[in-house]
Amino acid sequence: MLLLTINYVPGKEIEALGIVKGNVVTSKNIGKDFLAGMKSVVGGELKAYTEMLSEAREISTQRMVKEAEAMNADAVIMIEYSTSGITEGAAELIAYGTAVKYK
């Protein structure tokens, strides 16, 4: 499955099949949350949250691809990611794009 952030597939004529998405709501355990809170006092990268978002991106991308495969798509174009807070300590990450088939 070809995944692109552009709105076309170079060298291919395409037919749009529809929007596909994958999402995940994730949080860190209380211990890592506490340590991240302490780190925010002194500054620096919050590695536990960086890792959490990286994992969430991977899961949401896989779910989006699975949806595209169910539509027999050859590629997903115009891929974007968005995040939002759900509750304190939990966030949703969604991947979405347009599933396309080569003509």
URLIN-V494727 format. One record per residue. RES is the residue in one letter. SS is DSSP state (H for helix, E for strand, - for the rest). NEAR is the number of other C-alpha atoms within 10 Angstrom. Layout:
BEGIN
res=RES ss=SS near=NEAR
res=RES ss=SS near=NEAR
END
This chain:
BEGIN
res=M ss=- near=12
res=L ss=E near=12
res=L ss=E near=17
res=L ss=- near=16
res=T ss=- near=13
res=I ss=- near=13
res=N ss=- near=12
res=Y ss=- near=15
res=V ss=- near=17
res=P ss=- near=8
res=G ss=- near=6
res=K ss=- near=10
res=E ss=- near=11
res=I ss=E near=16
res=E ss=E near=13
res=A ss=E near=14
res=L ss=E near=15
res=G ss=E near=13
res=I ss=E near=17
res=V ss=E near=22
res=K ss=E near=22
res=G ss=E near=22
res=N ss=E near=22
res=V ss=E near=18
res=V ss=E near=15
res=T ss=E near=16
res=S ss=E near=18
res=K ss=- near=16
res=N ss=- near=9
res=I ss=H near=10
res=G ss=H near=9
res=K ss=H near=15
res=D ss=H near=16
res=F ss=H near=12
res=L ss=H near=12
res=A ss=H near=19
res=G ss=H near=13
res=M ss=H near=12
res=K ss=H near=14
res=S ss=H near=12
res=V ss=H near=8
res=V ss=H near=7
res=G ss=- near=10
res=G ss=- near=9
res=E ss=- near=10
res=L ss=- near=16
res=K ss=H near=12
res=A ss=H near=15
res=Y ss=H near=15
res=T ss=H near=11
res=E ss=H near=12
res=M ss=H near=14
res=L ss=H near=18
res=S ss=H near=12
res=E ss=H near=14
res=A ss=H near=23
res=R ss=H near=22
res=E ss=H near=16
res=I ss=H near=18
res=S ss=H near=22
res=T ss=H near=24
res=Q ss=H near=16
res=R ss=H near=20
res=M ss=H near=24
res=V ss=H near=25
res=K ss=H near=17
res=E ss=H near=17
res=A ss=H near=26
res=E ss=H near=16
res=A ss=H near=8
res=M ss=- near=15
res=N ss=- near=14
res=A ss=- near=22
res=D ss=- near=17
res=A ss=E near=22
res=V ss=E near=30
res=I ss=E near=22
res=M ss=E near=15
res=I ss=E near=20
res=E ss=E near=15
res=Y ss=E near=15
res=S ss=E near=11
res=T ss=E near=16
res=S ss=E near=11
res=G ss=E near=12
res=I ss=E near=12
res=T ss=E near=9
res=E ss=- near=7
res=G ss=- near=12
res=A ss=E near=12
res=A ss=E near=19
res=E ss=E near=19
res=L ss=E near=22
res=I ss=E near=22
res=A ss=E near=24
res=Y ss=E near=22
res=G ss=E near=25
res=T ss=E near=23
res=A ss=E near=29
res=V ss=E near=25
res=K ss=E near=17
res=Y ss=E near=12
res=K ss=- near=7
END
